[in-house]
Amino acid sequence: MQDRLWEIVELNPRADEQLHYETLFTIGNGYLGTRGSFEEGLPGDSPATLVHGIYDHAPGMLVPELVNVPNWLPVSIFIDGAPFKMVTKTTDIMRPPEGIVLGYRRALNMRRGILTREVLFRAPSGSVVRLEFERFASLSDIHILAQRIRITAVDGNPHIRVESAIDGDVTNMGVRHFLPEVNVDDRGDTIGVEVKTQQSRYIVGVGSRLISPHRIQTGSTGNRPYTVTSFDLAQEDWVVLDKFSSIYTSRDALQPLDTAQAKISEAVAAGYETLRERHEGEWATYWETADIQIDGDDEAQRALRFTTYHVLIAAPRTDERVSIGAKTLSGMGYKGHVFWDTELFCVPPLILAQPKLARNLLMYRYHNLPGARNKARANGYEGAMFPWESTDTGEETTPQWSDPQPDGSRIRIWTGEREQHISTDITYAIDKYWRWTGDDEFLIKYGAEMILDTAVFWGSRVEHKDGRYELSQQIGPDEYHENIDNSVFVNRMVVWHLRTALSVLAWLMGSAPADAERLIGALNLTPERLAKWNDIIAKMYIPFDREQGIHVQFPGFFDMEYIPVPHYEPRTTSVQAILGHARSIQTQVIKQADVVMLMALLGENVGAPDGLDVRQVMLNNWNTYYPRTDHGSSLSPAMHAWVGARLGLTEVAYDMFDHAVHIDLNDNKGNVRDGIHAAACGGVWQAVIFGFCGLSIDEAGDLQVDPHLPEHWRSVTFNVYYRGEQRTFTVKNPALVSSATR
């Protein structure tokens, strides 16, 4: 196996790329994520460990955010009394005042889930040492974190001092979330820090132990307990130090710190090699179904594994009351909030590759149904209206105003009130999960209730006007256009939603009649309500221009100023940023896939009026909206790749895929410092499997492929679960051989 296709490598560290690589090199295990900060720290760095579900609403903040917990990484190394620092420039290469890095390589091995760093360092004393760092967040035991440091004396006989610590003085970019009272334990060989959040009152316990062949001492400075060991190395001699850490919260244990310290004793007893072997074994099972093997495009192969890796480390393994935030657990972007990114972008790959993880994410929505019902009532509607942004409570947490702009002004944020399609997005994910997994128990106990109660919401939300049903004051996927009437995406997906709800109810009545009666009573699904759903399906207004043969994004869209988006190339920012917010919302510039997104979700079921060919309508839609799309959101390129491939537009589809799969690796949006784009990661997986490979369920209920591979891809091999059975496909390029084997 070629490790180079499994590795992301940094060879020339640069200050201006520091935060970018911290995000890229995040390690995680579905419980927590730790950014790729250096053990010894660096000016301007942004170390963070984020744990699913640990939110707090700090004083003075508009909304709650995911909390940066105490840092388990710190290890400081002193060589002949001088600290090891990542200094790469000096005026005196022989005797620099701070030492100098002579060689460097850092690599994330995605197959193994391990981050390594090798540094050849000359200390101010002239001693040259090789430092090798390794770390992983165990996938086999989510509460175990392990580091190994190997120090080799290359030239000289250096005296080495190593200080391992836990940093309890952490903030979210200056915002403090923990109470000032911190429990610091430095009494034994296992040090610890226990903190409590200010508003939510979550307790977080972090423990750590350094294993050294030499004598150790423990102590603390403020909220930073530490362990120290020191020794001399003869030239060509070496030493290995292991550091085991553990994190528990009050969501997991009654006594988080005590439990963490007990877990560390288990880790020490098992030993580093055993823990690493178990960890790598778990990763092997992940990759068995999640990996997509592309023959003919090594760079796409490596990048696709990178995006898949970040979905896998963000997906909760054992907790069904948490979900994947828009920036995963790799940064502070969007304050760790959960959006539609999860259900439409991250859940579908997991349905096929790791269905148990997909189920966990859908259960997060089930457990938060009370919050969705609260939101519906607060807005004067019935049923369940899921929040646009949510955290641990299930309540709406979208801020109403933006952070201050350069001129001091703030922009009104309407998404929390008007981007209501998320309720249908969640239903789409539930329906997809059920159809691919055949998990009837989930549908009966949990999924059907969500599908039906969100349908109740839409039944109360639609407006009857002039013999048809409409939806006013909406925001579709294209968020540049707010508070519009009759978004074709929303209206058409509501029709799909209500049809699905009626179909699910009919299935329940035939397969689980007692549960059907239970939900009919609990949700007040009267004959009159169901009749109204059918009436809405028949009479919903779907904006369509028959002359042009296109779905109209919303009435009045083409009356606005036309901006030739392709003329604004090359650019490193959105067209909206170039035009300004006030002007852009009055133009035909589209933020992201909207009508194209509709075609991705429904395919040819998007429909067309009688007498028109639906595939031609889809091509017309593409030719109309693709040149108007800004791709101002990372969600957009992957959806265009998916739809472009299905329409046979393979060249442009590959361009969109290439952009999407490198959004984070190449920092195409310029904001990877804030975290990984979760939706883009999940979207490119779908673009390959559903787009280029054309995987779908046929009318007979079996799986089929319809390949439209890029011309330089010889084949694509992948595994999926379908109704509990693992299936393997090798899809070959039709230009080379017109067959697919399984």
N, C-alpha and C positions, 0 to 999 in steps of 0.2 A: 504494500500500500504506500502510495506516495504522500509522505507527510507534508510536502510543500502545497498540496491541494487541500490540506486540512489546517494550514497555519496562516495566521495574520502576523506579519513580522515588522518590527521597527528596528532600523539599523542606525539611523542618524537622528537622535532626539533633538527636537527644536522647541524653544520656549513657546513659540506661537502655535504649536501643535499639541502642547502638553495636555490641555483639557480634552481635546479631541481623542487622543489615545487613551486617556483615562476612561472615557465612555466605551470605546471600542473594546478595551481589555477588561471589561466587567466580567467577573465570575459570579455564578449564582447557582441555585438549586431548587427554585420554585418556592422557597421560603424566604430567602433574602437575596439581595444582590450587593456586591461590593465593587466599587469602581477601581480601576487599575492605577491607583496612586502608588507612589514609591513607598517602601517601608520606612525609609529615613526621612520622608517628607521633602518638599521642595517649595520655594517661594512661589506663591500664586496658584498652588495646587488646590484641588477641591475633593478631598477624600470624603467618601460617604458610604455607609452601609444602610440600606433601606430594607425594612422588613414588612412583608405584606400585612396590611390591616392596621398598622400603627400610625394613626392619624392624630393630629392635634390642632385645635383652633387657638392659636396664640393671641394674646392681647394685641389689639391694633391691626390684626390681619383681617382681610375681608372674608376669607373662607378658610376651612381647615386644609392642612397639607400633610403629606407623608413625611415622617420624621426621620432625620439623620440620627442614628443611634450611636452610642460610644464606639470609637474606632479600635478595632482589634488588631490592626496591621502593624503599628509602630515597632520598628527594630532599628536602633541606632548602633553603628559600628565605629569604633575608634581605633585607629592604627597608629601606634607609637604616640598616643595622646591626642591625635588630630582626628576630627570627624570625617568619615566618608561622606562626600557630597558629590552630586552630579554636576561638577564643574567641567566644562569642555574647552574653555579658553583661558590662557594665561600668558604672561609676558616672559616667564622663565620656565621653560618646559622641564628643565632638570630639577629645579627646586622650587616649585610653585608654592605660594603661601597657603593655598587651600587644597593642594593635590590636584590631580588631573586624570580625567578618563582617557585611557589609551585605546580602549576597544569596548564595544557595546553591542548587545543583541537582546531584544525582548520579543517574545513570541507567545501568542495564544494558540494552543493546540486545541482545536474545537472537537476533534474526535475524542480526546481524553478529558476535556474540560479542565485543562491545567494551564496556568500562566507561568512562564519562566522568564528570568532575566539573567544575563551574564555580563559582568563588567570586569575589565582589566583596569586596575586603578593604581596610580603611583601616588603614594602619600607624600606630604611635605618633607618627611624624613628621607625620602628616596626609596623606601621599601615598596616593592610592587606586589600586589595581591590580586588574586582572581576571586571574585565574589559571584556565587551562583545562588539565585533565589528561585524558589518554586512555591506555588500556593494553589489550593483548590478549596472550593466549598463542596463538601461531600454530597454526592447525589444519592448515596446509599443510606446516609444518616444525615438528615437536613440540619441537625444542630451541631455538626462537627465541622470545624474550619481548621485547615492545616497549612503550615508553612515549613519549609526546609531551607536552611542556609548552609552552604558549603564555602568555607574560607580556605584558600590555598596560598601559601607563601611562595611566590614565584621568584622573587629576588630580595635577599635580605632575611633578617631574622626578627620579624616584627612582634611587638607586644600588642595583643588584641584585647579590646574591651567591648562587650556587647551588652546593650541595654534593651530589654524587651518590655513593652508597656501597653497599657490600655488608656486611651485618651477619653476621659469623661467630660471634657470641656468642648462639646461639639454644638454646632448651630446649623440652621438651614440658611446659609449665606448671610449670617449675621442675626437671624431671627432665632431667639431662644425658645425652645419648647419644653425644657425640663425645669422642674422646680429647683431652687438653689440647694436644697438639702440632698446631698449625694452620699450614698453608702459606699465607702471605699474599703476594700479588704486587702491588706498587705501582710497578713499575719503568717501565712504559710507559703508553701511553694506554688500554690495556685492562687493567683491574685484575682481580684474581681471589682466590678463597678456595678452598682444598681441605682437606677434613676427612675423618676416618675414624671409623666407628661403633665403639663399645667392644667389643661381643660379636660381632656379625655381620661386622665388618671390611669393610663396604661403604665405598667411597671416593666422595665427592661433590665435584664441581668446579663452581664457579659463577664465571662471568666477566661483565664488564660494561664498556661504553664509553659515555661521554657525548659527543655531537656538539654542538658549540657554534660559532657564528660568531666567538666571541671566544676568546682564549687560555685554555688549560686547564693545570692543574697537578695532579699526583697525589701522594698520600702515604698514610699509614696511622696509625691510633691503635689499638694493640692488635690485635685480630682484625677490624678494620674499615678496609679500604682505601677510599680516597675519591678523587674527582676534583672540582676546584673551578674555577669560571669566574665572572668578575664583569664588570660593564659598567654604563653609565649609560643610562637611557631618557629621551628627551624626551617631553613630554606628547603623547598619542595615538600614540606609537611602540610597537612591539612586537617581540618576539623569539621564535623557536621553537627549543626544545632537544629533541633526540631521545636516548633512552637505549636501547641494545640490550643484552640480557642472554642468557645461555645456561646451561643446566644439563645436565651429563652425570654418570653414575655409573659405577662399575666393572661394573655389569650391562650397560652400553652400550659402553664404551670402555676400552682399556688405560690410557690417560692422560687421565682425565676433565677436568682443568683445561686441559691443552693443547688437547684437542679442543673444549672449550667456547670457548676464546679464538679458535681457528681459525674456528669457526662464526660468531662475532661479526664477524670480518672479512668473511665471506660476506654477512652481514646488512647491514653498512655499505655494501658494494659495491652491493647491490640497492637500498637506500634504503627509507625508511619507507613511502612511498606504495605502492611495488611490493609490499612485504611485506603491507601491509594489504589490498591488492587480492587477492592470492593467498589470504590468510586468509578473506576474505569469500566468495571463490569456492568454497572448500571447504565453508563453512557453507551456501551455497546448495544444494549437493548433498545435505547432511544433511537440510535442511528439505524437500527435494523429496519425500522419502518419509516422514519422521518427523512432519511437521506434520499436525495434524487441524484442519480449518476448521469452526467451529461458526457457523451463521447463526442469530442470535436471542439470543445471550448473550455480550456483549462481555467481561464480567468472567470468565466461565468460560473463554473463549477465551484471554485473557491468562494466566490462572493455569495452564491446561493447557500452554501454551507454556513457562511457567516450569518446570514439573515435567519436561517433555520435555527441555528444555535441560540440566537437571542430570543426567539419565541419559546424555545424549550426551557431556557433557564428562568424565564419569567412566569411560566405556567405553574400555578400551585399544584403540588402533588397530593397533599393530604387534607387540605383545608378548602371546604366548599363555601366559605363565607367571605372569601376575598377574590379579587379578580386582577387582570392585567391592566395597568394604567397605560395611558397613551405613550409614555416614555419608559415603559417597563420599570425595572428597579435599578436603572443605570444612571439616573440623574434627576434633577429637581424640576424639570420641565412640566408644565401643566399641573404642578403641585401634587403629582402622583394620582390625579383623578382618573376615573374610569369613564370612557366614552363609548360610542358605537364602534370605535376601532376594534374593540374586543370581539364583538359578535360577528361582524361582517368580514373582518380581516384575519384575526388570530384564531377564532374558533374553527372555521372550516378546515384549515390544515390539520388541526389537532383531532377533528372528527375522524379523519382518514388515517392519521398516523398514530395518535395516542388518544383514543376515544374516552378513556377514563379521565384524562385531563380536561377534555372538552366538557364532559359532564360536570366536573367541578365548577367550571366557569359559568355554566348555565344555572347551577344550583345557587350561585351567588345572587343571581337575579331572583330566584324563587324566594330565598330567605329575605330579600329586600322588597318583596311585594307590598308590605305595609307602607313603606315610603312612597311607592308608586301610587298606591291608593290615596295616601295623604295628599300627594300633589294633584291628583285628579279632583278631589273634593275642594282643595284650596282654590282651584281655577274654575270651579263651577261645573265640573263634568262628573260622569259616572265611571265606574270601572277602575282600571289601573293605567296610569300615565307615567312611564318611567322617566327619571330625571336625565337631562342631557349629560351632566357630570355628577358622579356619585363617589362616595368614599366608603367608610365602614358602616354608616347608618342607613344608607339607602335613600336619604333625603337629597333634594336638589342642592348642589353645592357650586353651581356656576356663578361666578361673580357678575354683578350687574354693570360694572365699569372696568375699563382696562387700567393698567398701570399708567402713570403720567407719560404723555408723549413728550418729544423734545421741547415743544413750546409750552409744556405744563398742562395742556388740556387732556381730558380723558374721553375715550370713545365708549358709547353705550353698547353693552353686550346684550344682545337679544336672544342668544341661542338657548339659554336656560328656559325661556318662556315660549319660544316659537319653533325651535327645531324639534318638532314632536315626532318625526319619523323614527326616532330611536325605538319606540314601542314596537313598530313593525319590524325593524332590524332585528330585534331580539326574537320575535316570533319566527323570522326567517331562519335564524340560527337553530332554534328549537326544532323546527320542521326538518331542516337539513340533517340535524343530528339523528332524529328518529328514523328518517328514511334510509340513512346510511348504516345505522347501527342495529335497527330493529329492536331497540330497547323499549319495549312496550311498558315495562314497569315504570320507567322514568316518565313516559308520556301520561300514563294513568294517574300517577301520584303527584306529579309536579308540572310537567310541560303543558298539559291540556289546560290547566287552570290559568297559566300565564297567557296562553294563546287566546283563550276565551275572554278573560277579563280585560285584556288590551283591546279586543274586538268590541267589548261593551263600551270602552272609552271612545273608540272611533264612531260607534253608533250614536253616541251623545255629542260628539264633536262636530260632525258634518252639518252643513246648513242646506236646507231645502229652498231652492229659489227657481221660480219659473219652470217647474216640472223636472228639475234635475238637482243633483246634489253637488255642492261645492265645498271647498275648504279655503278659508281666508286666513291672512296673517300667518303665513308659514315661512320657514326657511328650509330649503332643500339642501342637498349636498353642496351646491354652489353657494357658499356663505357670503359671497360678495353682494348677493341680492337678498335683502332681508325684508321680512314682513310683506311678502308677496301673496297674491291670491291665486289659487289653483296651480300650484307647482305640479307639473305633469309627473314628476317622480313620486311625490307624496300621494297624489290622487290615485295613480295607477297601482302603487304598492298597497294602498288601503283596500282597493278592490281585491288584490291578491290575498291580503290578510283576511278579509271577511270570508272569501271562498275557502281559505284554508281552515278557518275556525269552524265553518259549517261542516266541512269534510271531516275534521277531527271529531266533532260532536257526533256525527253519524257513525264514525268508526267506534267511538266509545259506546254508543247505544247498542251496537251489535256485538262488541267484544268484551265490554265491561259495563253492563247495564246499571249495576248498583252505583258505580262511580259516576256514570253519566247522570243519574238522578241526583246524586249528591251535588254535583257541580251545577246542575240546572236549578236546584233549590238555593244553593249558596250564592250564585251569581245572578239569580233572578232572570234566567233565560226563558222568558215567557214566549209563547207562540207569536205574540205581537212583536217582540224584540227580534226574533229570528226572521219574521216576515220583513221587517224593516231592513235587516242586513241584505236580504235578497233584493229588495227594492233599490238599495244603494248600489249593489253590484250592477244592476241593470241600468241605472240612471246616473252613475257618477260621471261628471264632466271630465273628459280626457282631452286636453287641448291638442288639436291636430290640424295641420294645414294640408288639406287634400291636394291642392294644386302643386305644392312643393313635395308632397309625400313625406312629410316629417312630423314627428312629435314636437310640439312647441313647448319650450322649457317652461314658460308661463305666458299668459296673454300680455302683450305689450313689450315683450322682450326685444323684438326686432324693431320697435319704434325708438329704441335708445341709440346712443352714439355708437357707431361701429369703429372698433379699434383693430387694425391688422396686427394681431399678436405676433405672428412670425417675423414681422419687421423689427421687433424689439429683441433681436439676438445679435451678438451674444450678450447675455446678462447674468448677473449673479444675484439678482433679487427679483421679487415678483413685479409684475406689471402694475399691480395695485400700489406697491410702494413707489413706483416711478410716477404714476399719475396722481397719487394721493387718494386718501379714503373717500373724500367728498365727491371727486370726479368719477372714480372708478365704479362706484355703485350705480352711476347713471349711464354706464356703457354696457356693451354686449360682451365684455371680458368675463370669462367664467373662471372661478377659482380652481375647480377640480371636476372630475368626471361626475356629471349629473344625469343627463339623458344617457350618456355612455354607461354610467353606473347602473341605470335601469336596465340597459341591455345586457350588462354583465350578469345581473341577478336573475333575470327572467329569460334571457336568450330569445328565441323566436316566439316565446309566449308573451313577449311584450305586446304583440298584437298589431293589427292594422285594419282599417275599415274595409268593408266588403269591396272586392274588386281590385284591391292592391296587394301586391306580393310583399309579404312581411320581410323577406330578406332584402329586397330592394329598399324598403323603408328603413331598415337598419343601416344599409350603406348610405342612404340619403342623410340619416341622422349623423352618422360619422362624418361625412363630408361637410356637414353644416357646423357641427360643434367642435370638432377637433381643431380647426384653425382658430377658434375663438377661446380656446382653453389655455389658461395661464400656467397651469400646474403649480399654483401657489401653495398647494398642500402636498405633502409627501404621499398622501393616499392616492393621488391621481395617476401617476405614470403606470403603476402596476395594473390598474383597471383598464387603462387604454391598451396595454400589452395584451391582456386577456381578450378583450373584445376585438382588437385588431387581428389577432391570430385567428379567431373564429370566423372573421369576415374574409380571411384569406389575404390580408394585408400584412404579410409576414415581415417585410423589410421594416416598415414603420413600427410594427409590433415589437420587433427585436430592439429597435432604437429605444422604445419606451421601457422595455424590460431592462436593458443595459443601464439606463438612467436610474430606474427604480432599485435595482439590485446593488447599485453603488451609492445610493443616497447617503448612507452613513459612512461607508468606507472612504469615499472621496469628499465627504462633507459638502454634498451638493447644495444643501440648504443653508449652510453656514452656521448651523446651531446645534451640531451634534454634541457640543460641550454640555448641553442641557439634558442629554439622554438619547437613547436609541429610539428611532421611529418605529414603534411596534407594528402599526398598520402596514407600513411599507414592507416590513419583513414578512408578515403573513400574506400580503398581497402578491409578492413575487412567487411564492410557492404555488398559489392558485393560478397565477399567470402561466406557469409551466404546465401544471397538471390539467387544469380545466381549459386553458387557452391553447398552448402549443400542442399538447398531447390530446386534448379533446375528450378527456375522461368524463363519462356521464352514465346515468342509469337509463337503460332503454325501456321501451314500452312493456317488454316482457319481464322487467325487474332484474335484468342482468346488467353487468358492466360492459361498456363498449368504449373504444377509443376512435378518434378521428383526427389523425396527426396533421398539423401544419407547422412542421419544425423549421427553424431558420436553416438556410441552405447549407451552412457549414456545420450544423449539428448532424452527426451520423445517426445517433440514437439517444434515447432517454430511457433509463431503467428506474423503476420505482416500485415500492410496496405500499399497499393500502389495506386497511381493514374494511370489509364489507359484510355486515350482518354477522360479526363475530369471526369471520374467516379472513386470514391473511392472504392477499392475492398479489402476485408479482407480475409486472408488465415490462416488456421491453418494446418500446415504440420506435420503429425505425423510420428514417426520413423517406417519405414517399418518392422523392426524387431519386433515391438510391435503390429502394426496394419497397414495393407497395404491399407490405404486410406487417402485421403486428402479432407477436406471439405472447403467450402468457404461460 
